[in-house]
């Protein structure tokens, strides 16, 4: 009976004191990973070859027909 009671108290103390630090660590790690992935994707988008104005073609202005 005493072993079960001690186990419950020790488990409670571990959850009370260790879990907040573990949760902060996991959240900071996940946000860092997401930030890195976002940075990679934004860098890839900015480095893509954009067509030059000479390769685009001419602009055709279509008028509305009644």
SEFI-453673 format. One line per 8 residues: number of its first residue (from 0); their letters; for each residue x, y, z of N, C-alpha, C, O, CB. Coordinates in nm, 3 decimals, decimal comma. Each point is the difference from the previous one (the first is absolute). Glycine has a CB too. Layout:
NUM	A	X:Y:Z:X:Y:Z:X:Y:Z:X:Y:Z:X:Y:Z  ...
***
This chain:
0	XXXXXXXX	0,083:-0,119:0,000:-0,083:0,119:0,000:0,087:0,126:0,000:-0,029:0,097:-0,070:-0,152:-0,223:0,191  0,288:0,122:-0,041:0,089:0,116:0,008:0,076:0,018:-0,131:0,027:0,112:-0,043:-0,004:-0,145:0,292  0,013:-0,080:-0,314:0,071:0,008:-0,127:-0,086:0,069:-0,106:0,050:0,082:-0,078:0,077:-0,291:0,136  -0,254:0,177:-0,062:-0,090:0,060:-0,097:-0,014:0,150:0,028:0,002:0,081:-0,092:-0,127:-0,300:0,068  0,111:0,254:0,152:-0,012:0,140:0,038:0,126:0,079:-0,037:-0,010:0,110:-0,052:-0,144:-0,178:0,239  0,273:0,011:-0,160:0,125:0,066:-0,036:0,013:0,013:-0,152:0,047:0,103:-0,050:0,058:-0,194:0,259  -0,144:-0,011:-0,281:0,005:0,003:-0,145:-0,088:0,112:-0,056:0,039:0,071:-0,092:0,006:-0,319:0,090  -0,163:0,263:0,060:-0,091:0,106:-0,045:0,059:0,138:0,032:-0,005:0,090:-0,084:-0,193:-0,244:0,120
8	XXXXXXXX	0,254:0,171:0,082:0,059:0,129:0,039:0,121:0,032:-0,088:0,014:0,113:-0,046:-0,095:-0,147:0,283  0,168:-0,063:-0,260:0,119:0,023:-0,083:-0,043:0,030:-0,144:0,056:0,089:-0,064:0,082:-0,242:0,211  -0,236:0,081:-0,196:-0,051:0,027:-0,135:-0,059:0,139:-0,010:0,022:0,069:-0,100:-0,068:-0,311:0,071  -0,026:0,284:0,128:-0,058:0,134:0,001:0,110:0,107:0,001:-0,009:0,098:-0,074:-0,192:-0,187:0,196  0,303:0,070:-0,041:0,109:0,097:0,006:0,075:0,007:-0,133:0,037:0,108:-0,046:-0,014:-0,150:0,293  0,000:-0,073:-0,307:0,068:-0,001:-0,130:-0,084:0,076:-0,103:0,053:0,082:-0,075:0,057:-0,303:0,130  -0,238:0,193:-0,059:-0,086:0,070:-0,096:-0,007:0,149:0,029:-0,004:0,081:-0,092:-0,128:-0,290:0,065  0,129:0,244:0,153:-0,015:0,140:0,039:0,125:0,082:-0,032:-0,012:0,115:-0,043:-0,144:-0,186:0,222
16	XXXXXXXX	0,276:0,014:-0,160:0,122:0,077:-0,016:0,073:-0,025:-0,132:0,065:0,091:-0,051:-0,047:-0,096:0,297  -0,026:-0,114:-0,300:0,074:-0,033:-0,121:-0,082:0,027:-0,126:0,055:0,045:-0,100:0,071:-0,218:0,229  -0,253:0,147:-0,125:-0,084:0,012:-0,119:-0,002:0,141:-0,059:0,006:0,011:-0,122:-0,144:-0,192:0,215  0,131:0,289:-0,013:0,003:0,134:-0,062:0,130:0,027:-0,078:-0,005:0,059:-0,108:-0,141:0,021:0,294  0,259:-0,123:-0,133:0,127:0,020:-0,071:0,004:-0,084:-0,127:0,049:0,045:-0,104:0,065:0,003:0,321  -0,164:-0,170:-0,209:-0,005:-0,087:-0,116:-0,092:0,058:-0,107:0,032:-0,004:-0,119:0,015:-0,194:0,266  -0,160:0,251:-0,105:-0,094:0,060:-0,094:0,060:0,123:-0,067:-0,014:0,017:-0,121:-0,176:-0,104:0,261  0,257:0,174:-0,064:0,065:0,117:-0,058:0,107:-0,041:-0,099:0,013:0,060:-0,107:-0,059:0,069:0,317
24	XXXXXXXX	0,122:-0,231:-0,176:0,106:-0,049:-0,089:-0,059:-0,051:-0,131:0,050:0,033:-0,107:0,091:-0,093:0,306  -0,246:-0,020:-0,190:-0,061:-0,055:-0,121:-0,062:0,110:-0,087:0,014:-0,004:-0,122:-0,059:-0,208:0,246  -0,021:0,307:-0,063:-0,062:0,109:-0,077:0,107:0,085:-0,069:-0,015:0,035:-0,116:-0,179:-0,031:0,277  0,302:0,028:-0,090:0,107:0,081:-0,061:0,067:-0,076:-0,113:0,037:0,060:-0,102:0,000:0,056:0,320  -0,021:-0,245:-0,203:0,063:-0,080:-0,106:-0,090:-0,007:-0,123:0,048:0,012:-0,113:0,073:-0,147:0,287  -0,250:0,116:-0,154:-0,094:-0,007:-0,112:-0,006:0,134:-0,072:0,002:0,004:-0,123:-0,137:-0,179:0,243  0,129:0,285:-0,046:-0,006:0,131:-0,065:0,129:0,029:-0,076:-0,004:0,062:-0,106:-0,151:0,019:0,287  0,269:-0,124:-0,127:0,127:0,020:-0,071:0,002:-0,079:-0,130:0,044:0,052:-0,103:0,074:-0,014:0,322
32	XXXXXXXX	-0,164:-0,162:-0,216:-0,003:-0,081:-0,121:-0,094:0,059:-0,104:0,033:0,002:-0,119:0,018:-0,204:0,257  -0,166:0,250:-0,096:-0,095:0,060:-0,094:0,059:0,127:-0,059:-0,015:0,026:-0,120:-0,179:-0,122:0,249  0,261:0,175:-0,046:0,063:0,123:-0,049:0,108:-0,032:-0,105:0,010:0,069:-0,101:-0,057:0,043:0,323  0,127:-0,216:-0,197:0,103:-0,039:-0,096:-0,062:-0,046:-0,131:0,049:0,035:-0,108:0,101:-0,100:0,298  -0,256:-0,014:-0,183:-0,066:-0,047:-0,122:-0,059:0,118:-0,078:0,010:0,004:-0,122:-0,062:-0,224:0,234  -0,008:0,314:-0,042:-0,057:0,117:-0,065:0,110:0,083:-0,067:-0,019:0,050:-0,110:-0,168:-0,047:0,279  0,301:0,010:-0,102:0,111:0,076:-0,056:0,054:-0,068:-0,126:0,032:0,067:-0,098:0,027:0,016:0,329  -0,050:-0,216:-0,228:0,048:-0,073:-0,118:-0,094:0,020:-0,118:0,044:0,026:-0,112:0,063:-0,196:0,261
40	XXXXXXXX	-0,237:0,159:-0,123:-0,097:0,015:-0,109:-0,002:0,141:-0,055:-0,012:0,020:-0,121:-0,125:-0,200:0,223  0,149:0,280:-0,014:-0,001:0,138:-0,048:0,127:0,030:-0,079:-0,004:0,076:-0,097:-0,138:-0,008:0,294  0,255:-0,127:-0,157:0,124:0,019:-0,075:-0,010:-0,066:-0,136:0,050:0,053:-0,099:0,080:-0,042:0,312  -0,193:-0,127:-0,220:-0,015:-0,069:-0,127:-0,089:0,080:-0,094:0,026:0,007:-0,120:0,007:-0,229:0,235  -0,139:0,282:-0,062:-0,091:0,079:-0,082:0,069:0,125:-0,053:-0,024:0,040:-0,114:-0,170:-0,127:0,246  0,277:0,149:-0,052:0,064:0,124:-0,043:0,113:-0,026:-0,099:0,035:0,089:-0,077:-0,094:0,013:0,297  0,116:-0,222:-0,219:0,112:-0,028:-0,090:-0,045:-0,062:-0,131:0,084:-0,027:-0,086:0,059:-0,003:0,285  -0,271:0,007:-0,218:-0,047:-0,055:-0,126:0,025:0,100:-0,111:-0,001:0,122:0,021:-0,173:-0,258:0,097
48	XXXXXXXX	0,197:0,083:-0,239:0,023:0,088:-0,114:-0,131:0,064:-0,041:-0,097:-0,067:-0,033:0,289:-0,074:-0,044  -0,192:0,271:0,080:-0,118:0,074:-0,042:0,019:0,038:-0,147:0,111:0,033:-0,040:-0,154:0,057:0,276  -0,062:-0,096:-0,315:0,017:0,032:-0,142:0,034:0,147:-0,017:-0,053:0,088:0,069:-0,109:-0,270:-0,130  0,250:0,206:-0,034:0,038:0,138:-0,029:-0,110:0,062:-0,085:-0,078:-0,069:-0,064:0,325:0,014:0,076  -0,251:0,186:-0,011:-0,106:0,070:-0,072:0,007:-0,027:-0,150:-0,102:0,006:-0,068:0,102:0,171:0,245  0,118:-0,206:-0,230:0,012:-0,026:-0,144:-0,056:-0,137:-0,037:-0,035:-0,023:-0,116:0,238:0,170:0,109  -0,214:-0,238:0,102:-0,048:-0,134:-0,027:-0,150:-0,015:0,023:-0,057:-0,104:-0,033:0,281:0,019:0,094  -0,287:0,184:-0,004:-0,140:-0,011:0,037:-0,090:0,004:-0,122:-0,093:-0,080:-0,008:0,145:0,188:0,227
56	XXXXXXXX	-0,029:-0,020:-0,311:-0,086:0,015:-0,117:-0,065:0,136:0,001:0,023:0,080:0,091:-0,065:-0,327:-0,097  -0,038:0,273:-0,094:-0,061:0,132:-0,006:-0,136:-0,001:0,067:-0,066:-0,103:0,009:0,189:0,149:-0,222  -0,164:0,069:0,259:-0,127:0,017:0,068:-0,108:0,027:-0,101:0,013:0,087:-0,086:0,103:-0,001:0,290  -0,224:-0,162:-0,195:-0,113:0,020:-0,091:-0,116:0,053:0,082:-0,041:-0,061:0,098:0,118:-0,126:-0,253  -0,130:0,303:0,113:-0,110:0,063:0,070:-0,130:-0,039:-0,070:-0,028:0,046:-0,111:0,176:0,148:0,186  -0,227:-0,277:-0,011:-0,126:-0,044:-0,057:-0,109:0,098:0,039:-0,013:0,036:0,117:0,086:-0,276:-0,109  -0,149:0,281:-0,105:-0,111:0,092:0,028:-0,127:-0,080:0,015:-0,017:-0,106:-0,060:0,130:0,293:-0,065  -0,200:-0,134:0,203:-0,128:-0,067:0,024:-0,090:0,015:-0,123:-0,018:0,111:-0,051:0,039:-0,068:0,299
64	XX	-0,078:-0,153:-0,295:-0,087:0,001:-0,118:-0,144:-0,001:0,048:-0,039:-0,080:0,085:0,211:-0,042:-0,227  -0,253:0,216:0,083:-0,142:0,007:0,039:-0,082:-0,097:-0,080:-0,121:-0,008:0,018:0,148:0,247:0,045
***
